[in-house]
């Protein structure tokens, strides 16, 4: 859930198994796969329904994070098991892959969408799931910061840690205003670690929260053991 700081609109994202309530947005036809990601906008003060749209393809999809940029456009993050929507070609069908999509303020169009965290060869470890984008935050300049988890090695770049250490690693990624990957980093140790929340601080500060089953990688905090 997010609130547009300019006009008070309430924006909700999640997953649904279909229904006639999706209306007024870019995509109003259920794509299948058992679940589709969606985004819905409610009017300020009254909570009246404004519009909603599916986000995703014919495989299963879910939206787990949403934010609003300074122009009122919507950024949605989640996972998808189909890579043929929106002209996307990265990732692997039937492998859960992180996605971020940008929708116009009024829901009339999808501006761009991108996948990351899975490669053409599939995940390097951890079974059939490649990753999920669980949270995102947007800077005033349009940069998008994403936190999630991945089982795939070899895709992070220019960040703190470029090595997949566990069966699932948390990650943080930065995208520019066009959806291009600027930098990314694994977070965690040799066991299962998940990125679940993200917030932006002053300057270039990025704060990531999640869960960890790994020891030995924490440093500089009040409790690292």
C-alpha positions in Angstrom: 0.0 0.0 0.0 1.2 3.6 -0.7 -0.3 7.1 -0.5 0.3 9.6 -3.3 1.7 12.6 -1.3 0.5 15.0 -3.9 -3.2 14.3 -4.0 -3.8 11.7 -1.2 -4.8 8.8 -3.5 -4.5 5.4 -1.9 -2.7 2.8 -4.0 -3.0 -1.0 -3.3 -1.1 -3.8 -4.9 -1.5 -7.6 -4.5 -2.7 -10.7 -6.3 -6.1 -12.0 -7.3 -7.6 -15.0 -9.0 -9.7 -12.8 -11.3 -13.1 -11.2 -11.3 -15.1 -8.4 -12.8 -13.8 -5.8 -10.3 -10.7 -5.0 -12.3 -11.7 -2.0 -14.5 -10.6 1.3 -15.9 -6.9 0.4 -16.1 -4.4 -0.7 -18.8 -5.1 -4.4 -18.5 -8.6 -5.6 -17.4 -8.5 -9.2 -18.7 -7.4 -11.9 -16.3 -4.3 -13.5 -17.8 -4.5 -16.9 -16.0 -1.9 -18.9 -14.2 -3.9 -19.1 -11.0 -3.2 -15.6 -9.9 -2.4 -12.2 -11.4 -0.8 -9.2 -9.9 -3.0 -6.2 -9.7 -2.8 -2.5 -8.7 -5.9 -0.5 -7.6 -6.3 3.2 -6.8 -8.8 4.6 -4.3 -9.9 8.2 -4.0 -8.6 10.2 -1.1 -10.9 10.8 2.0 -13.8 8.7 0.7 -11.9 5.5 -0.4 -14.1 5.3 -3.5 -12.8 3.1 -6.3 -11.0 4.9 -9.1 -9.4 2.3 -11.3 -7.6 -1.0 -11.2 -5.4 -3.0 -13.6 -3.8 -6.5 -13.8 -0.1 -6.6 -14.0 1.6 -9.7 -15.5 1.3 -12.5 -18.0 -0.2 -15.9 -18.5 1.8 -17.5 -15.7 1.2 -16.9 -12.0 2.1 -13.3 -10.8 1.9 -11.4 -7.5 2.6 -7.8 -6.6 4.2 -7.3 -3.2 5.3 -3.7 -3.2 4.0 -0.4 -4.6 5.1 3.3 -4.5 4.2 6.6 -6.2 6.7 8.8 -7.9 6.8 12.6 -8.0 4.7 12.6 -11.2 2.0 10.5 -9.7 3.0 7.4 -11.7 2.9 4.0 -10.0 5.8 1.6 -9.5 4.9 -2.0 -8.7 7.2 -4.8 -7.6 6.6 -8.5 -7.2 7.2 -11.9 -8.9 6.1 -13.5 -12.1 6.3 -17.0 -13.6 5.8 -15.8 -17.2 8.3 -13.6 -19.1 6.3 -12.9 -22.3 4.4 -9.9 -21.1 5.3 -6.3 -21.8 7.9 -7.3 -24.4 10.1 -8.9 -21.6 12.6 -11.5 -22.7 14.8 -12.0 -19.6 14.3 -14.8 -17.2 12.8 -18.2 -17.6 9.1 -19.2 -17.9 7.8 -21.2 -14.9 10.7 -19.8 -12.8 9.7 -17.3 -10.3 11.4 -14.0 -11.3 11.5 -10.5 -9.7 9.7 -7.8 -11.7 9.2 -4.1 -11.5 6.7 -2.3 -13.6 5.8 1.4 -14.0 2.2 2.4 -14.8 0.9 5.8 -15.8 -0.8 7.9 -13.1 -4.3 7.3 -14.5 -3.6 3.6 -15.3 -4.0 4.0 -19.0 -0.7 2.6 -19.9 2.3 0.5 -18.7 5.3 2.8 -19.2 7.9 0.0 -18.8 8.5 -3.3 -17.1 11.7 -5.2 -16.3 12.8 -8.6 -14.9 15.9 -9.4 -12.9 17.3 -12.1 -10.7 17.0 -15.1 -13.0 19.0 -16.1 -16.0 18.4 -18.2 -19.1 19.8 -21.2 -17.4 17.5 -21.0 -14.5 18.4 -20.6 -10.8 21.9 -21.8 -9.8 20.6 -23.3 -6.6 17.5 -23.6 -4.4 15.1 -25.4 -6.6 12.5 -24.0 -9.0 12.2 -20.5 -7.7 14.5 -17.7 -9.1 13.5 -14.8 -7.0 10.9 -12.2 -5.8 10.9 -8.4 -5.5 9.2 -7.9 -2.1 9.4 -4.1 -1.6 10.4 -0.9 -3.4 10.8 2.8 -2.8 11.2 5.7 -5.2 13.4 8.8 -5.0 12.2 12.2 -6.2 14.5 11.9 -9.2 12.7 8.7 -10.3 15.3 6.1 -9.2 13.7 2.9 -7.9 15.2 0.8 -5.1 14.0 -2.8 -4.7 14.6 -5.4 -1.9 13.8 -9.1 -2.3 15.4 -12.5 -2.5 17.0 -14.6 -5.2 18.5 -18.1 -5.8 20.4 -17.0 -8.9 24.1 -16.1 -9.0 26.0 -13.9 -11.5 23.5 -11.0 -12.0 24.4 -8.5 -9.4 26.7 -5.7 -10.4 28.6 -2.7 -8.9 27.3 -3.3 -5.3 28.7 -4.4 -2.0 28.5 -8.2 -2.6 28.4 -9.9 -6.0 28.5 -13.5 -4.8 25.6 -15.7 -4.0 26.5 -17.3 -0.7 23.3 -19.2 0.3 20.5 -21.2 -1.2 18.5 -17.9 -1.0 20.1 -14.5 -0.6 18.5 -11.2 0.0 19.3 -8.5 -2.5 19.0 -4.8 -3.0 18.8 -3.3 -6.5 18.7 0.2 -7.9 17.0 1.0 -11.2 17.0 4.3 -13.1 13.9 6.1 -14.2 13.7 4.0 -17.3 13.9 0.7 -15.5 17.6 0.0 -16.4 19.6 -1.7 -13.6 22.1 0.7 -12.1 23.6 -1.5 -9.4 22.7 -4.4 -7.2 24.1 -6.4 -4.3 23.4 -9.6 -2.5 22.8 -9.4 1.3 23.3 -12.3 3.7 25.4 -15.3 4.5 25.5 -19.0 3.7 22.0 -19.9 4.6 18.5 -18.5 3.7 18.2 -14.7 3.8 15.2 -12.6 2.5 14.9 -8.9 1.9 11.3 -7.8 2.9 11.3 -4.1 3.3 13.2 -1.0 2.1 13.3 2.7 2.9 15.3 5.7 1.7 17.1 8.0 4.0 18.9 11.3 3.5 21.5 11.5 0.7 22.3 8.1 -0.7 21.2 6.1 2.4 19.2 2.9 1.7 17.8 0.8 4.5 16.8 -2.8 4.0 15.0 -5.1 6.4 14.3 -8.8 6.2 15.1 -12.2 7.8 18.3 -14.1 8.0 19.2 -17.7 8.9 22.9 -17.0 8.4 25.6 -16.1 10.9 28.9 -14.3 10.5 27.9 -11.6 8.0 26.5 -8.9 10.3 28.9 -6.1 11.4 28.8 -2.7 13.1 25.3 -2.9 14.7 24.2 -3.3 18.3 23.9 -7.1 18.0 25.8 -9.1 15.5 25.9 -12.5 17.1 
